Amino acid sequence: MSRPSDQIQATRLAPSPTGALHLGNARTFLINWALARRQGWRIILRIEDLDTPRVKPGVIDETIDILRWLGIDWDEGPIVQSRDMEPYAQAMQCLAQDRRVYPCELTRSQIEAAASAPQEGVHETRFPPDLRPPTRPDHFMDRGTNWRFVVEDREIRFCDGFLGEQAHTPARTVGDFVVWTRRGQPSYQLAVVVDDARQRVTQIVRGSDLLDSAARQILLYEALDLEPRANYWHLPIVVGEDGRRLAKRHGDTRLSHYRSLGARPERIIALIARWSGIDLGSARELSSAEFRSALDLRRMSTETTIFRSEDEAWILAD
């Protein structure tokens, strides 16, 4: 995906305040920050707080504090999504005018009963085209129900900055996906596309668990005729020894927890450096500036990173 050489490049750090930052988040944000500072990208801090039933009081301030504790800075923000809902409603109006969206009151069990089994590795039930209504409205009105995007049956190809060439066909994996929820809010897929376009984000660095979202978001970029189109960098996520993504079952991996136990941020950064293919030699601590200088994504494995008991011992060692 080529870009004019004079276009200002920008990325975003986009934590969600549904819970405190853990080690997996820290690895993604630190690499994102290091890439941006190395390559001269502008950094936007965006708080993605639209999942309101799960937003916990005080988490936004704590998130900002933890990022600074790690030595991460930014050029603009924090921008809080929920403070301006109008751009998302306008996007829905545009999609409705082109008859690209429709309200859908079907429950998950009804969809599952009608849909074929999801493909291996896909955790969403596919919404098949034969469940679409016979007609679609040409205007958007929030009726307290989900709205779905009409997904064309075609392959979406893009080159990921870390994983290389990608090809996905959303119509065959997830089908018509939700873009507006019954809570009267945009879904994640729509909100990030609208925000990335209006904030002129050109580089998106995030976990590989969101890789299948990229094709859906490209479809929305096209349907809304938005620019600039972003480049994607999908990094391996951090999982527990059972192979499942980090959660309470793996103990307390929150950065705030380690800080409360007296862990130094340089020790956590050194662990992230080890996970990222950086040769530490005899060093047991690393500053964010040293991490930025040493990072080379060509040396980082594309495999999922496993958080082991010895990793926690590393963090907490005197």
Helices and strands as residue ranges (DSSP letters): E 10-13, H 23-39, E 42-47, G 52-54, H 59-69, E 76-80, G 81-83, H 86-97, E 101-104, H 108-114, G 129-131, E 146-149, E 156-160, E 164-168, H 170-173, E 178-180, H 188-198, E 203-207, G 208-210, H 211-224, E 231-235, E 238-239, G 248-250, H 255-260, H 265-275, H 288-294, G 297-299, E 305-306, H 309-316
